[in-house]
Amino acid sequence: MPTDRSATASLPLPPGTSGLPWIGETISFLIDPDFATKRRRQHGAIFRTHIIGRPTVVMSGAAANKFILATNFDKFSWRDGWPDNFKELLGASLFLQEGAEHQRNRRLMMPAFHGKALTNYVATMNEITDRYLAQWTHTGNLTWLPELKNLTFEIASVLLIGSEPGAETTELSRLFGELTNGLFTLPLNWSYTTYGRAIAARDLLLAHIEKVVLERQQQPTQDALGLLVQSQDEEGNRLSVAELKVQALLLLFAGHETTTSLITSLCLALARHPEILATARAEQAHIGTDTPISIDSLKQMTYLDRVLREVERMYPPIGGGFRGVVTEFEFNGYRVPKGWQVLYRIPEAHFDESAYPAPETFDPDRFDPDRSDSKPSDYTFVTYGGGARICIGMAFAQMELKIIAAKLLRHYSWELLPNQNLTLDPIPTLHPRDGLKVNFQKLAV
């Protein structure tokens, strides 16, 4: 495979079109959920377009995922792949860092999301989830998506930035909503614009985080922020206050947005597949519905593991990831110039029939290790990315999902209400258009 400039110079660019002057095909990209699918059908696993102000090559399939995420990792830049809104609002945090800086900070942050730390988070996740479940029982009919977002935000804010449940968390959630709105709007920084309000919200959030960081430095705790404050590298160096602030803000963003999407998709899928819901409930009954949810009991929930993995396969919260091209390269006989950006696509790999027979069918047992017809590989399953930069919070998110799901299965029922639009919209993360309207009840004992 040619890799240097002279070797690739004679190769053609990928097929495709640049669309309209300046805006390219950005509007179609944002409003058409089948944008990539239609073009892949026309052009194949690699095509070019022009979106979000830059010439872009879209690459899909397991081979493309492996090329971008692993074997040719050094040809791409994370920092160059993100829009300026993200860079300004979320700061120079882990997702924008590269090379030695990224490796050092990832090592420092890793202890807060693995091993003993996860065990310490279980009680808080249980307590917060129980409180929300009780509230929903009293409500009855509800639009579940915003409620689930409140739940995951409170878990993230309590464990990741040390907020107190109640009024403080409610205000932080409001501020974070303002910040998130700014990620997908024109970057016009005036006080009355969406982006201007997002900047103001960011500043207030960072001020709160700085206050908590200084408290944690004086009185260490066992929440994620407390562990980050105490973490040090081989030379005894720790993250500075400025670094801790932006890393914590990123963790808050990453720690609830995608989890909300996945738990919403799980609830929708189980409502549509009562036989799978019944099997998942039976597993909980076998374990014991009064058995405390702990690290040990979570390990016994092997069928729930398969259900959640099938949700992650069929309903990935995001459609892919952008990277900046820092070295011209060749893929499938086409040349991709330096300075362009690439977008790797998740759904095409997740619905690859060679890895997942009948991929449109919701079938948790395809992940049964004793079943031979499914042969997923690392790069046909990339909900959490892949390679050296696989999502640092994956174990945290999966444990949270499993705790919430187990509690729902043990003690609650929900039915989809009529007259709602369940079309799945992809932006900002995958979600039912009308927010998933359900009747929520406690199961009879």
N, C-alpha and C positions, 0 to 999 in steps of 0.2 A: 504494500500500500504506500504510494508516494506521500511524503510528508513535507519536503522542503519546497520553497517558492518556485524554483526552476522546474521541479518535477510536476507541479500542479498547474503551472501557467497555461498549458495547452488544453486543459480539461474544461468542459462546459460548466456553466452555472446550473444549479438545479432548475427543473422546469417550474413554471409558475408565472405570476404577474405582480407588478408593483402597485397596481390600482391607481387611484387618483393622485394628482400632485399633492405633496406635503402630507396629507392624511393617510395616503395609501389605502389599505383595506382595514384600517383600525375600527371603523364603525361596524363593519360586518363581523369582525373578530369579537367585538364586545357584545353584540346583540344576537348573533346566530350561534346557538349551542353546537350546531353541526358544521361550523366553519372548517375545522381541521378534517373532519370525517369526509366531507364532500371533496376536498382537495386531495386527500390521500387516495380516495377512490379514483380520481382522475389522473393523478401524477405518480402515485406510489409512496414508498416509505420516506422519501425526502422531497420537499418542495420549497420554493421561495415565495415570499410575500413581502409586504412593507407595512409594519404595524408599530404603533406607539413611537413614531418618529424615526424608525431605523429599518434598514433592510434586514430581513429575518429569514432564517431557514428553519423549517419545522421538520423534525426527525422523529419517527415513531417506530415502535417495535422493540423487542428485547435486545437486538443487536445494537440499535441506536442508543438505548439506555446504557448498555455496558460501555459503549464507545465514549459517551459523554461523562458518565459517572465514575468510570473506573480506568479502562485501559488507556484512554487519551485525556485523562483528567487535566493534565498540564497545559492543554491547548485552550482552556476556557477559564474565564474569570467570573466568580460570583458577583463581585462588586460591580463590574460593568454590565451585568445582566439585569440589575434592578432599576426601576424608574427612579427619577430624582425625588419624587414625593416620598418614597420609602426611605431613601437615604437621609433626607432632612428630618422626617418625623420619627424614625426609629434609631437614628444615630449610627455611629461607627461600632456597631455591636457585632456579635459573632457571625451573623449571616453575611456581613460585608467584608469580613477579614479573610486574609489569605496567607498561605505560606507558613512561615515560622510563627508569626503572630497568632494566626488561627489555631495552630497546633498547640501552642502554649496555653492559650485561653480555654480551648476545649478541654485540655487535661485538667486545668484548674476547676472548671465547672462540672466535670464528669461526676465527682463524688456526690454531688447534690441530687443526682438522678439515677443512682444505682445502689444495689446492695442494701446496707443497713438503713440508708436514708429513706428508701421506699417503705421499709417496715415502719418507720416513724411517722409516715404520712397517712397510714391506713386509718387510724382513729379519727383524724380530722376529716378525711373524705367520708367516712361512715357518718359522722355526726352531722355534717352539713347536708349530705344527701337525705338523711332521715328527716331533717327539718323541712326540706323542700317537698318531699313526698307527702308529708302530713298536710302541708298547705294545699297541694294539688287535690288531695282527697276532699277537702272542704270546698274547693272551687267547683269540682265536677266537670262541667264543660269548659275547655280552655284551648287557647292557641298555644301549642306546646313549644315551638321553636324559641320564642323569646324567653320563656320560662327555663328551658334547658340552657340557654345562653347565660341567664342569671346564675344558675347553679354552677356551671363550669367556670364562670368568671369568679364567683366567690371562692371556690376551691383554689383557683390559681392565685387570686390576690392574697388570700390568707397564707398559703404555703410559699408563694414565690416572692411577695413583697411585704409580707408581715402586716397586712391590714386587719382591722377588727371587724367581725361580722356586724351588720346593722347599718347605721347611717353612714359610717365611713366607707364601707364597701359600696353602698348605693351611690355615693358621690363619685367614687373612683370609677364605677361602672359607667356613669354618665359621661365623665371626662374621657374615658376610653372610647366610648361610642363616638364622641366628637373627633377624637384622633383618628379612628378608623375611617370615618367619613372622608377625611382629608386624603386618604391613600388613593382614592379613586376619583379625584376631581382635578380641575385645572389649578396649578400652583400659584394662585393670585393671593398674595399675603397682605390682605387688608382686614381690619377687625370685623367687618360685616360679611366677609366671604366664608364659605365652608372651610377653605384652606386656612384662612386667618384664625378661625375658631379652633381648628385642629392644632395649629402652632401654640395657641394659648393653652389649650388642654394639655399638650405635651409638656409645656413648662411647669404646669401645676403638678402633673404626675411625677416629673423628675424631682420637683421640690419635695414631694411626699416621700419618694424613694430615698432621697439623700438624708432626710430626717431619720428614717428607719435604719439606713446603713450606719449612721453615726451612733444610733442606739445599740445596734448589734455589735459594733466595735467595742463598746463599753461593757455590754452584757450579752455574750454569745448565746445563741439559741440553736435549736436543732431543725428549724425550718430551712427551706432551700437558701434563702438569703443569708441566714445565719451561717450556713455551711460555706457559702461562697465567700463571705467575709473572712472566714478562718482559713480557707484553702491557700496553700502556697506551693510554689514550684520547687524544683530540685535545689535551687540556690537560695531558697527562703523568701523569694519575692511574692508579694500578694497583689491582687487586683486593687488598683487605686479607687478612690471614691468615685471619680468620673467614670472609670470603667465599669464599676459595679452598677452605677445608675443606668447606663445604656444597656448593659446585659440584662438587668432585671426587667427593663421595659420591654425588651425583645421577648423575654421568657413569658411575660404576661400576654403579649400578643399571640405568640405561638402556642401558649399553654391552654388556650380555651377556644379559639376560633375554630380550629379543625376538629377538636374533640366534640364541640357542639354539633358540627355537621355529621360526624360519625354516629353519635348517640341518637340523633334525630332520624338518620337513615335506618339504624337498627330498629327503632320503634315502628317505623313505617313498614319495614320488611317483615317483622314478626306479625304485625296486624294483618298483612296480606297473606301470610303463610301459617295458618293456625296449626297445621300438623308439626311444623318445626317449632313453633311456640310451645306446643304440648310436650315435645321431646325435651326441650330446654327446661321446662318446668319440672318434668319428671327427674331430670338430673339433680335439680336443687332439692327435690323431695328426698331423693336417695341420700344426698349428703346430709340433709336435715335442715329444714327451713329455720330452725332456731339455733343452728350452729353459728357462732360468731364468724363474721367475715374477717379473715386474717390472711396473711401471706400463705399459710399452710392450706387453708380451706380453698383459696383461690386456685391453688395448684391442682386440686381435685376436679375442677370444672373443665374437663377436657372437651366436652361437647360445646360448651359456651365458647371456648377458644376457637373452635371451628366456625361457629356462627359469626363471631366477631371478625374472623379472618375473611369470611365470605363477604361480609359487609364492607370491609376495607378493599376487597377486590372489586366488587360491583359498584360501590359508591365512594370512590376516592374523593376527599374534600376539594382537592384542587386538580386541575387538568394537566398540570405539568410544571416545568421550571425553566426560567430563562437563564442563559449564560452569555457573557460576552466572548467573542472569538479573539484570542490574543496571538494565535499562530494559524496561518492558513492551513487548511487540511483538505483531504479527499475522503469522501464517503460514497459508496455505491457508484463510483465512477464520476462523481461530480465534485467540483471545486467550491469551497466555501471560503471567501476572502477574510483576512484579518480586518477587524473593525465592525464586522456584522455581528448580529446576535443569533443564537440558536434557541429554539424552544423544544425541549424533549416532552413527549406526550405520554401520559400515563394510561388512559383508557384503552388504547390500541393494544398495548401489551397485556392488559388485564382481561381482554376479550379475545385473546389469541386462541383459536380452536385447537392448535397443536399442543398447547399447554393445558387448556381448560375445555374439555369437550362440553358441548351445549352451553357456551359461555353466558347466554342470556338467561339461563335458569338459575334461580337462587338455590344453591345446593351445598350446604356446609360440609356434607360428607365427602366432597371432592378433596378436602384436606385431611381425611382419615389416612394415617400413614399406611394402613393395610390395603388401601385401594390402589390399584395399579394403573387405572386409565388416566389419572391426572398426573402431569409431570411438570409442575411449576418449578422455575429456576429463580435465582436471585433477581434476575432482571426482567422476568415476566411479572414480578410483584414489587412495585416501587411506590406504594402509598407513602412510605416514610423516606423516600429517596433511596440511595444506595451508595456503596463504596465507602471511602474514608470519611465522607461528610453525611452519612446517614443521620437522620434526626436524633439529636442528643437527648430529646425528651420522650423518645418512643416508649420506653418501659414505663415512665410516669403516666403517659397518656393511656396506654393499654391497661394498666392497673386501674386507673380511674374509670375507664369504660366498663371494665369487668365488675367493679364494685357497684356502679349504678345499675348495670344490667342485672346482676344477681339479685339486688333488692327489688327491682321491678318484677322479676320472674317469681320471686318467693311470695310476694304479698299484694300485688296490684294487678289490675286489668285495665285495658284501654281499648276503645272502639273508635274507628274513624267515623267522624260525623259526615253526613251527606252535604252535597252542594259546596264542595271546595275543590280548588285547583291543585292537584298534586304533581303538576309538572315540576321537574327538578331544574332550577336555575343555577348556573355555575358560579356566579359572582355575587359576593366576594368569596364565598365557599358554597359548595353544593347544598341546596336546601329546597324544600317544597315551596312553591310560589305563594300559597296562602298560609304558610307557617305551621301546617299540620294541626288541624282542629280535631280534638278527640274528646270523648267522655272518659274521665279518669275515675276509677273507683278502687277501694280496698277490697281484696278478695274476702269472701266469707270464710270464717275459720271452720 
